Amino acid sequence: MDKSSRIYVAGHTGLIGSAVKRALERGGFADVITSSHRDLELTDALAVERFFDSVKPEYVVLAAGRVGGIVENQTYPADFMNTNLAIQLNVLRAAHRAGVRKLILFASSCMYPRDCPQPMPETALFSGYPEPTSLAYAVSKLAGMQMCLAYNQQYGEKRFIPVIPNSAFGPNDNFDPKSGHVLSALIRRFHEAKETEAPSISLWGSGNPRREFIHADDIADACLALLEGDTSQLQFPLNLGTGKDFSIRELAETIANVVGYAGKLEWDTSKPDGAPRKLLDSSRLLAFGWRPTVDFTAGLKTTYQWYLDSMVTQGVQP
């Protein structure tokens, strides 16, 4: 891949897609293509085929899809499956027809069995049942990953690369407490509790489950390394994590400190915890030469600042 290569980033306004776009622009890549929902509906197969025929991308980063927290997953499971399956099927098929040199598909650590060896190796996929609270999403992402492997197997070329990042965070995240993931949702909840001087805040579950978090900029750096490097000898899929995890209780306390909320944290154990632990074994990608560089607390601070700045930009009192 050279600086003039035509690269299509699907989902460029989202958390991971926007980070990939920034990384490509910082790297001097001059022909980065994006599309908005208004211009291209990725669930429309014919529209996607026409788009690929028109722009003729050489490389594709598929970071588009429907994501959300436990409540969203349990409320709209059919929507999660319909949207994600359609996007993956349409983009992979169009990319194959267009003869793209490489495609990176971002899957999810939700795909792993609930009861899984820790850290979770890629070989543990399909060895058990995923966490029920995010089952529909997990199955849709498993299908996308398997489609990549199927294209590679059937056509004898390892062009489609499924990558499994753990819980991502950073600028352009979804901070809605109802639909966002735990880290971004907590940032907003603690900020609002601080602003209203709430004496306490109620949090779901026991606080004991452990999660691994990775900044979107680290994910983007790994993406560029895979696009530019020789991936012919790699075994797919590839886990993408930092190798460090935190309990949800530790996460909440750290975010409260970053935000400046001094009230009491109350844990509602009547609410579900989700999977007990999700730590990835990223040895395959580490052996390839990639390393995470963003410090967790520093990343939290910049993410919180982005949240504050975005509220001002949108004319909303943060």
Secondary structure, 3 states (H helix, E strand, C coil): CCCCCEEEEECCCCHHHHHHHHHHHHCCCCEEECCCCCCCCCCCHHHHHHHHHHHCCCEEEECCCCCCCHHHHHHCHHHHHHHHHHHHHHHHHHHHHHCCCEEEEECCHHHCECCCCCCECHHHCCCCCECHHHHHHHHHHHHHHHHHHHHHHHHCCCCEEEEEECEEECCCCCCCCCCCCHHHHHHHHHHHHHHCCCCEEEEECCCCCEEEEEEHHHHHHHHHHHHHCCCCCCCCCEEECCCCEEEHHHHHHHHHHHHCCCCEEEEECCCCCCCCEECECCHHHHHHCCCCCCCHHHHHHHHHHHHHHHHHHCCCCC
